[in-house]
């Protein structure tokens, strides 16, 4: 049996109730997400429920796309996101394994293509 542990987040940002100054989608600390690193990201709601897990070669760009894109699985649920956890994982194979494991272990709400638990 393979033992996989969920990595600790490298960066965690939370949506501000009344963001002041520069913010992206209510997240004033969006700049803390690495621009040129690969990894996985997890969107949570205010009840700490895991909403969505994704992976990316360039984290900041990919996360932004989920808030802007018209084809994102999160397009109808963007307002629910109040916390984003980011784990820097450079190896693409490891990103794939972690993403699939987290989706199924923590039963993310809006990942449907890699969910084996439904």
Secondary structure as UniProt FT lines:
FT   STRAND          11..14
FT   TURN            17..18
FT   TURN            25..26
FT   TURN            28..29
FT   HELIX           30..32
FT   STRAND          39..44
FT   TURN            46..47
FT   STRAND          50..56
FT   HELIX           59..68
FT   TURN            73..77
FT   HELIX           78..80
FT   STRAND          83..88
FT   HELIX           92..105
FT   TURN            106..107
FT   TURN            113..114
//
